[in-house]
């Protein structure tokens, strides 16, 4: 489904227009039809598209939060732990950040 042209088009619209996760979740069938200029097929297909875009937007938000955290602590970490590495991940619906102070194993 991630290669489907309608999914790709809706994903680009959501990213370009800086949609929030909540905005994507609340999109109705008619709103998506208007955005895409054509019907997205079935409501099941629409829900699957929205779920896929939800994950993309969550990842985008997680990366922004990781970058903001890195920017805040960069000087301290660079001074005290020159080989530090940070990455973000998700366990279920809960995001978390891992810091390796002496480099990633």
KEKEFI-356902 format. One record per residue (C-alpha): x, y, z; residue in three letters. Coordinates in Angstrom, 1 decimal. Each point is the difference from the previous one (the first is absolute). Layout:
px	py	pz	residu
X	Y	Z	ALA
...
This chain:
px	py	pz	residu
0.0	0.0	0.0	UNK
2.9	2.4	0.7	UNK
0.7	0.0	-3.8	UNK
-3.6	0.8	-0.9	UNK
-0.2	3.4	-1.8	UNK
-2.9	1.2	2.2	UNK
1.9	-0.9	3.2	UNK
3.1	1.8	-1.3	UNK
-2.0	3.1	-1.0	UNK
-1.8	0.2	3.4	UNK
3.3	-0.5	1.8	UNK
1.6	2.8	-1.9	UNK
-2.9	2.3	0.7	UNK
0.2	-0.8	3.7	UNK
3.7	0.6	0.1	UNK
0.0	3.1	-2.2	UNK
-2.9	1.6	1.9	UNK
1.6	-1.0	3.4	UNK
-3.1	-1.9	1.1	UNK
-0.1	-1.3	3.6	UNK
-0.8	-3.6	0.8	UNK
-3.4	1.1	1.3	UNK
-0.8	1.8	-3.2	UNK
0.7	-3.1	-2.0	UNK
-2.0	-2.2	2.3	UNK
-3.0	2.3	-0.2	UNK
0.0	0.1	-3.9	UNK
-3.3	-1.1	-1.4	UNK
-0.6	-1.9	-3.2	UNK
-1.4	3.1	-1.6	UNK
3.0	2.1	1.1	UNK
2.5	-2.5	-1.3	UNK
-2.0	-0.2	-3.3	UNK
0.2	3.8	-0.3	UNK
3.8	0.1	0.9	UNK
0.8	-2.8	-2.5	UNK
-2.4	1.0	-2.7	UNK
-1.3	-3.5	-0.2	UNK
-1.5	-2.6	2.2	UNK
2.4	-2.0	2.1	UNK
-1.9	-3.3	-0.6	UNK
-1.5	-1.5	3.1	UNK
-0.2	1.3	3.5	UNK
2.3	-2.9	1.0	UNK
2.6	1.1	-2.4	UNK
-0.3	3.6	1.3	UNK
0.5	-1.2	3.6	UNK
3.0	-1.9	-1.0	UNK
1.4	3.0	-1.8	UNK
-0.6	2.2	3.0	UNK
1.7	-2.6	2.3	UNK
3.1	-0.1	-2.3	UNK
0.2	3.8	-0.1	UNK
-0.6	0.1	3.8	UNK
3.3	-2.0	0.4	UNK
1.9	2.3	-2.4	UNK
-1.2	3.1	1.9	UNK
0.9	-1.6	3.3	UNK
3.5	-0.7	-1.3	UNK
0.3	3.5	-1.3	UNK
-1.0	1.4	3.4	UNK
2.3	-2.4	1.9	UNK
3.0	1.1	-2.2	UNK
-0.8	3.7	0.7	UNK
-0.2	-0.6	3.7	UNK
3.3	-1.9	-0.1	UNK
1.7	2.8	-1.9	UNK
-1.3	2.6	2.5	UNK
1.3	-2.1	2.9	UNK
3.4	-0.4	-1.7	UNK
0.2	3.7	-0.7	UNK
-0.7	0.7	3.7	UNK
2.6	-2.4	1.4	UNK
2.6	0.0	-2.8	UNK
2.6	2.2	1.6	UNK
-0.1	-1.9	3.3	UNK
0.1	-3.4	-1.7	UNK
2.7	1.0	-2.4	UNK
2.2	1.3	2.8	UNK
-0.5	-2.9	2.4	UNK
-0.8	-2.9	-2.4	UNK
1.6	0.7	-3.3	UNK
-1.2	-3.3	-1.6	UNK
-3.6	0.3	1.1	UNK
-2.8	-1.3	-2.3	UNK
-3.8	0.5	0.4	UNK
-2.9	-1.7	-1.8	UNK
-3.7	0.0	0.4	UNK
-2.4	-2.9	-0.1	UNK
-3.4	-1.0	1.0	UNK
-1.4	-2.8	2.1	UNK
-3.7	-0.2	-0.8	UNK
-1.3	3.6	0.2	UNK
2.8	1.2	2.3	UNK
3.0	1.7	-1.5	UNK
3.4	-0.2	1.7	UNK
3.5	1.2	-0.6	UNK
3.2	-2.1	0.5	UNK
3.3	1.7	0.8	UNK
3.2	-1.8	-0.3	UNK
2.6	2.1	1.8	UNK
3.0	-1.9	-1.3	UNK
-1.2	-0.8	-3.4	UNK
-2.6	-2.5	-1.3	UNK
1.0	-3.6	0.4	UNK
